[in-house]
C-alpha cells in the first residue's frame, strides 16, 4: 500500500514538473512585453500595462520594438477613432521615439530601429486625423517639436512625408492651429520648398537609383515587404504625389486664415502651383488649383494671381478642359472678374477663353454655369463706354457674347413656327454643302459653310449646333489652327448633355491641345473620350478602344509622368557632372547627404518579419488600408480643400 502511494506521489511530482516546464516555455520572460499586455483579459490590468509599456518603450533597447511599432501603426490606421491608446500616453511615447531617432544615430542604425521614426510620425498623423480632442492631446504631449525636426529633413524624405501629414491634421483644427502657427514662417517656407522640390528629391534619392543602391528600409516601407522593383517605383510615385499634396494641404490651412499670404503668393511659387496636379496617381486631391482657389478668396491672393500671366493662362486652359477640377478654374476666374481691382487685368487674358463657356449648362452640381460666366463678363459693359476699345480681341469677344446671349435670344423668341422651319431647312442644306466641300478637300470653303449654318441655326437646336461646331473644329485642325479648334470643340462640349460628353469633340480637342504642347489637357480629353467609347461598346458586349486613342494616351502619359521634369533636370545635371569629371567612370547618381542613405543600403536582420499591410485608395490626407471585405474606410472631410 505504501509502495503504491509512493508511485502515485512520484507521478504527481513528475506531472507538476512537466506542467511548470510547459508554462515556462509559453510564458514570455520579458518584464514588460507589449504583446503579452495586449492579451490581458482584465481591462484595468490591460490599460495599466499598456500605459507602462508606452512609458518604458523609449528607454529600452529591444529588437521587437519595430514589430510593436508596426502593430501600433496598423491599429492607428484601422481604428483611428479608438480613444484607448491616445488616453494612455501613446503621443508622449511617439514623440520620445522620434527624438531618440534624431539625436542617437547609433541607436537609429541598430537592429531595425530605422523604421521607428516613420511609424511614430504616422501613428501621430492617424490618431489626429478625425478627432480634435486627440489632436489636443497630441499637442499637449509635445509632438510638434519632433515633427518639426523631421520636417526639416533630419532623416530622409520618407519621414518628411509623414511629418507634413501629421502637421496638416493638427493645423486643420481650430483648437490646435495656434500651436502649429507658432512656427508659422518656418512651416510655410518649408512646406512651399518641399511642395516645389519633393518630386525632384524622390526621383534623385530613390527612383533613379539602381535596386541595390536604394535604402533597404525605404523599399520595405514602400512595399511592406512584398513586390519587386516595379512595385517600389509605383509606390514611390504614389508617395511622392501624396507628399506634394499634403504640403499643399498644410499651406491651405494657413491660406484659409489669410496668414502668410505674402510668402505663399510669391510669383515663383504661384507658377510652380500650376504644375502641381498630382498626375493620375493622387486623383482625390485638387493639388495646386485647390490652393490657388483658396488664394482667390482673399484680396492679396487675387491681386497676385491676376498679375501672373502663367497662372492666368493655366486657369484659362483648365476652364476649357475635361479635368475633374475644371469648375475650380472657372471659379477662380469668376472671383477675379468680380473684384473691381483685378477685373480688367483678368479680362485681358480670360475673355477669349471664357467666351467659349457662355452656353455651358450644369457642371459638378452647379447650374447654369454659362449664364454666370456671361453675367461676370458683361458686368457694367456698354458698347459706347467700353474700357476695352484699345483691346480689339476683348472688345470683339464681349460684343459677340452680347449678340449671342442677349440680342439673338430676343430675336429668336419672336420667330414664327414657319420661320423656324425655314431656318432648319437652310441649316441642313448648308451643312450638307459643307460636308461635300470637306470630302472634296476644300477645307476652307467647308468651314465657311459651317460658319454660315451656325449663324442661321436657332439656339434651341443644340444637337445640330454641336455637330456644326465639331465639324468646324475638324476643319481648323486640318488647317493647323489648334486654338480655333479648341474653341469650337469647347463650344460643342458645352452644348452637350451632360457637359464634355461629345466623343468626336473630345478627340478633336485632345488633338488640338497636343498640337499646342498642352499634354495634361490633351490627356484628360483623351481619357474621357476613351471612357465614352468603352461605355458605348459595353452595350453591344464588346469593349474596343481605338488604336489612335491608345497611342495618344501613351504619348501624353509619358509627357505628364510625375517625375518627367525631375528626370530632365537630373539628366542635364548628370551630363554636366560627366563633362566636368570625365576621368570618373561612375556618375550614376547625384551625391546624397542624408545621413541614413549612407549606411542603410544592406539587408536588415529581421526585415522578413515585418507585418505586411497592403494599402489602397490613398487620398489627400488619409492613408487607408484595405479592409477584409475589399473596401476602404471612409473618412470625413475637415477642409474644403480636400476633395474625396
Secondary structure as UniProt FT lines:
FT   HELIX           2..26
FT   HELIX           34..38
FT   HELIX           43..57
FT   TURN            58..59
FT   TURN            63..64
FT   HELIX           65..78
FT   TURN            80..81
FT   HELIX           83..87
FT   TURN            88..89
FT   HELIX           90..103
FT   HELIX           105..108
FT   TURN            111..112
FT   HELIX           113..115
FT   HELIX           116..127
FT   HELIX           132..140
FT   TURN            141..142
FT   HELIX           143..151
FT   TURN            152..153
FT   HELIX           157..171
FT   HELIX           174..181
FT   TURN            182..183
FT   HELIX           184..202
FT   HELIX           203..207
FT   HELIX           211..213
FT   HELIX           216..223
FT   TURN            224..225
FT   HELIX           229..255
FT   TURN            256..258
FT   HELIX           261..264
FT   HELIX           267..274
FT   TURN            279..281
FT   TURN            283..284
FT   HELIX           287..295
FT   TURN            296..297
FT   HELIX           299..307
FT   HELIX           309..319
FT   TURN            324..325
FT   HELIX           326..338
FT   TURN            340..342
FT   HELIX           343..354
FT   HELIX           355..357
FT   TURN            358..359
FT   TURN            364..365
FT   HELIX           369..377
FT   TURN            378..380
FT   TURN            384..385
FT   TURN            387..390
FT   HELIX           392..402
FT   HELIX           403..407
FT   HELIX           408..413
FT   HELIX           417..439
FT   TURN            440..441
FT   HELIX           443..456
FT   TURN            459..460
FT   HELIX           462..478
FT   TURN            479..480
FT   HELIX           482..495
FT   TURN            499..500
FT   HELIX           503..516
FT   HELIX           519..539
FT   TURN            540..541
FT   HELIX           547..559
FT   TURN            562..563
FT   HELIX           564..580
FT   TURN            582..583
FT   TURN            595..599
FT   HELIX           607..609
FT   STRAND          625..626
FT   TURN            628..629
FT   TURN            640..641
//
